[in-house]
Amino acid sequence: MTGCGVHFSYPSTGPADLAHGKGTPARIRLLVDGRVVGEGNLPVTIPLDIGITEGLACGRDPGSTVTDRYSGPVTFTGALEQVVVDVSGAVIEDKDAELRRHMAHQ
């Protein structure tokens, strides 16, 4: 995919409902070379840190797959020229989850 610019965005469209285990709703868009090739709405996002086993992976799918249309692990054999992660949105803080995380490490 040399010269191909792939961009995924998911700006939140509302507040999280952490008390009920729900992250923010979001509008998702996948763009290739600046052209929208897919979009949709997520009613909620994951309201927690996924951890080191299922975090962000570029060029490979080491854990569970995002769909049952294929089985993992999968490795991209092309070349990734640039990866940009934009975290400029509003920070969601879950103080209870942070406290549980600290308590689990004691």
C-alpha positions in Angstrom: 0.0 0.0 0.0 2.8 2.4 -0.8 1.6 6.0 -1.0 -1.7 5.1 0.6 -2.9 7.2 3.5 -5.2 5.3 5.9 -6.9 7.3 8.7 -9.4 6.1 11.3 -11.2 8.6 13.5 -13.8 8.3 16.3 -14.6 11.6 17.9 -17.0 11.2 20.8 -20.6 12.4 20.3 -21.6 12.5 24.0 -20.5 11.8 27.5 -19.4 8.5 29.0 -21.7 6.7 31.5 -19.0 5.1 33.7 -21.4 4.3 36.5 -23.1 1.9 34.1 -19.9 0.6 32.4 -20.3 2.6 29.2 -17.7 4.7 27.4 -18.5 7.6 25.2 -20.6 7.2 22.1 -18.7 8.0 18.9 -18.9 8.6 15.2 -16.4 6.4 13.4 -14.9 7.0 10.0 -12.3 5.2 7.9 -10.5 7.2 5.2 -8.1 6.0 2.5 -6.2 8.7 0.8 -8.6 11.3 2.2 -11.7 9.5 0.9 -14.3 8.1 3.3 -14.5 4.4 2.7 -16.6 3.5 5.7 -18.4 5.2 8.6 -20.9 4.5 11.3 -22.0 5.2 14.9 -20.9 3.4 18.0 -23.4 3.6 20.8 -20.6 3.3 23.4 -16.9 2.7 23.5 -14.9 0.7 26.0 -14.7 2.6 29.2 -11.4 1.1 30.4 -7.8 0.5 29.6 -7.6 -2.7 27.6 -4.1 -3.5 28.9 -0.9 -4.9 27.3 -2.6 -8.0 25.8 -5.1 -6.2 23.6 -3.8 -2.7 23.1 -3.0 -0.8 19.9 -1.3 -2.9 17.3 -0.1 -1.7 13.9 0.6 -4.1 11.1 -0.4 -7.2 13.1 -3.4 -8.6 14.9 -1.8 -10.7 17.7 -4.9 -11.2 20.0 -8.6 -11.6 19.4 -9.8 -10.6 15.9 -12.1 -7.6 15.4 -14.5 -9.8 13.4 -15.1 -13.6 13.0 -14.5 -13.3 9.3 -10.9 -14.3 9.8 -8.8 -16.1 12.4 -5.7 -14.7 14.0 -3.0 -14.1 14.5 -2.6 -12.0 11.3 0.5 -10.1 10.2 0.3 -7.3 7.6 3.0 -7.9 4.9 3.0 -4.5 3.4 4.9 -1.4 4.7 3.5 1.1 7.2 5.1 4.5 6.4 3.5 6.5 9.2 1.1 5.8 12.1 -0.5 8.8 13.9 -2.5 8.4 17.1 -4.5 11.5 17.9 -5.6 11.6 21.5 -6.6 15.2 21.5 -10.2 14.5 22.6 -11.5 15.0 26.2 -9.9 12.8 28.8 -12.2 10.4 30.5 -11.2 9.7 34.1 -12.6 6.8 36.1 -11.2 7.3 39.6 -12.8 4.0 40.9 -11.0 2.0 38.2 -7.8 3.7 38.9 -8.1 2.9 42.6 -8.9 -0.8 41.8 -5.9 -0.9 39.5 -3.6 0.4 42.3 -5.1 -1.9 44.9 -4.6 -4.9 42.6 -0.9 -4.2 42.5 -0.4 -4.1 46.3 
